[in-house]
C-alpha cells in the first residue's frame, strides 16, 4: 500500500477535492447537504477553520480552507466531517477513502484554484452559466464584487474566463 504524505503547513490555505464512493451522485441531495452542513458546523465549532470557497457537485466537492495560525491539522477535520456525515446518514460511508489536498503557495496559485472551483459546475456541463449553480460560494463573491454575474460567459457563447480580484492569502 502506498505511503501518502500530506504537506502540513500551519496556518496555510488549502484546496481540497473530496469524492463520493464510486462517484455516486448523492452529494447534492437535500438530506446529504443537510448532514454535510451539520458536520462542518460541528467540526468548525471545535476545530476552527475558514471556508474561503466551496462548491458542491453531485459526486464531488471542492473547497478552499485557511487554517488558524499554528494549526495544520486538516486531516483530523476531514476525518471528523466525513465520519459525522456517515453517522448522520446511518449508512455505509458515502466517501472515497482518500481525498486530494493542495497547499496554496502563492497568490497566483490561490487565484487559479479559486477560479477553477467556481467554474467547476460549468466544466462538468451541469449549468450553462456559473451563476446558475446553487451550491457554490460564487454567489457570495458576486455580492462582494469579486465576480460579476456573467463571469465566464456561458457555455453557448464561448465566453472567456476573466481574472477577478480574489480574496488574498493571509
N, C-alpha and C positions, 0 to 999 in steps of 0.2 A: 504494500500500500504506500502511495506517495506520502512524503512528509511535507505538508503545506506549511509555509511560514508566512505569517502576517506581519506587515510593516506597522508597528505600533509607534505612532508619533503623538506624544502628549499635546493636547490642545489643538490637534490637527483637524482639517476638514477632509472628509472622505466622500467619494462617490461609491454607492453600493448598487448591486443588482442582485435581487433575490427572486428565485423562480419557484413556481408551484411544482410539486411532484408530478412527473410525467407530463408536464406542460398542460395540466388540466386548466380549463378556462373557468376558474371559480373565483378569482380574486376580486372581481367587480360585483359579485353577488351581494345583495344587501346585508345578509347575515354575516358574511365574511368581512365586509367593510366595517360593520359594527364591531365585530370581535377584534379586528386589527386596530381600530381606533382605541378601543378599551385597553388593549395590551400596550400600545405605545404610550398612552397617557399614564398608565400604571407604572411602567418602567421609567418613564421620564420623571415621575414624582420621586423616585428613589435614586435613580442614576441619571442626573440631568444631561441633556444634550440639546443643541439647537437643530431644528429641521429647517435647512435653508431652502431646499427644493424637494418636491415629491411628485411622482406620477404613478398611478396605479393602473395597470393594464390587466386584461383578463388572465394572463398566465405568468406575469412577472411584474415587478415593481423596480423603479429606480428612485434613489433618494440621495441627497447630499446632507450630511450631518457635520456639525462642528462640535467637537468635544470640549469640555471645560479645560482650562489651563491645568496642566499637570496630570491629566487623565487621558489614558489611551485605550481604555478597556471597552472598545466597541464589541468584541466577541461576546462578552457577558451580556451586553444589552440585546444583541441579536438572539442569543440563546434564550433569554427570558421572554422576549417578544414572541418568538416562534413557539415556545412552549405554552405561553398563555393563550395564543390563538388556537393551538391544538386542543388545549384543555377546554376552552370555551366552546369549541365546535363539537366536542365529545366524539371525536373520530380519530382515525389514523392521521398521522401528520400530513398536512396539505403541502408541506415544503420539501423541496430538494434538500438533501443533507447539507450541501455546501452553498456558499454564496460568494460573490465576487466583490472585492473592495479595491479601491484605487485611492491612494493618498494624493490629494490635490496639491501639487508642488509649487504652483505659480498662479498669478492672475490669469494668464492665458489658458493654462490647464483648467482652472476653475471655470472660465468663460465657456470653453469648449464643452465641458461636461454639463454645465448648467443649460446651455442651449440644446445639446443632444437630448437631455432628459425631457425638456418641454416639447421638443419636436417628435419624440418617440411615437405617440399615438398616430400621427400623420405618416411617419415612416412605415408603420405596420398596416397602413390602409384602413385604420379604424374610423378616421374622420377625413373630410376634405380640407378642413382648416383646423389649425392647432386650437383655436379658441372654442371649437365645438366639443372638445373632450372635457367632461365634467370633473374627473378625478385627478386634478393637477393643480399645483401651485401657480400655474400660468396665470390664472385669474387674479391672484393676489398681486402678481407683478405687473399686470395691466393696471390695477388700481393704484399701484405705487409709481407708475410711469416708467417702469423698466422696459416693458414690452408695449407694443401697440396691438390693437385688436387684430390687425391684418398681418402680423409678423409671419413670415414665411409664405405669404400669399395663400394660394390654395392649390390643391393637387391638380386642378384642371387648367390653371393658368400658367403653371410652371414658375410661380413666384420665387424669388430668390431669398435666401436667408440673409438677414441683416445682422449686424453686430450690436445688440443693445448694450447699454451700460448695465453691468451686473453688480450685485452686492459684492463688496470687497471681502477678501480673505482677512481674517483677524490676525 
